[in-house]
Amino acid sequence: MYKFAPILKTPVWGTEKWVLSSVRGSESVVAEGPEKGKTLSEVYGGEFPLLIKFIDAHDDLSIQVHPNDELAAKRHGCHGKTEMWYVAAADEGAHLLSGLKKSITPQEYVTLVEQKRIVEALADYRVSEGDVFFLPAGRIHAIGGGCHIVEIQQTSDITYRIYDYGRPGTDGKPRELHTALAREAIDYSVLPDYRTHYEKRDDTLTQLVKCPYFTTSLLKLTAPYTLKAEGKPIVLICFGGGAELRSETGCCPLRAGEAVLENCGADIRITPEEGGCSLIVTEP
């Protein structure tokens, strides 16, 4: 099992802690053990396909969209970005934006951005702990201030910023917008509901999202549990409480705000601390 040193980033809206990353220039490094100092790519045997973050939004993030694999490869020579959010905590009144709430054309999108009215076309959700949103590439979205989120996404750092409320960046100048690039990346379809619905159950692995890029489940434990990895790499992300983890490859503690990669596909015995443990389990 591998635990990696966190990578801290401080954008204008809050903080990001990258706990697992193969993004060039921001690659995770093993924090402890005999392979301390090795990169994620070195211990995994190539680029790890997922980027995992803890996001604390003190202010609203920009309204944005990500390209799909085809467009990202054509424009940037990299992967697209499909992602998901698990709301680990939310301040009173916290909200986020996900998807179009009404049908618009690409030209209407441009007009709404120029008139600073794009928010009017987006579905707005008040959120609380446990809310889940799946964001396939092409879906317009924005995290609101007061949201504390576990984000799981493809290994890509390509973002098209659509609207940023006119605020300055760290250099005091307005941040760059990508109106034209985003126009061709947006999925203009409209859904009745963009929230992922599931049944909350303790001591049971509850699937949240299954897509071509990752399968993600929730595991809230009050008693010891054996997680079946079935020979596949698996990541455990802790957002509440803590636990001791043990597999044939070793053992380690896991605390809130940390993630562990079991790279060999070994089953993991999880013993929660008194008071329990809240985990997100994901595999590429």
Secondary structure, DSSP 4 states (H G I P E B T S, - for coil): -EEB--EEE--TTEEEEEEE-EETTEE-BB-SSTTTT-BHHHHHTS--SEEEEEEEESSPPPEEE---HHHHHHHHSS----EEEEEEEE-TT-EEEEEESS---HHHHHHHHHTT-GGGGEEEEE--TT-EEEE-TT--EEEPTTEEEEEEEES----EEEE-TT-B-TTSSBPP--HHHHHHH------S--EE-----BTS-EEEEE-SS-EEEEEEESS-EEE--TTS-EEEEEEEEEEEEEETTEEEEEETTEEEEETT---EEEEEEEEEEEEEEEE-
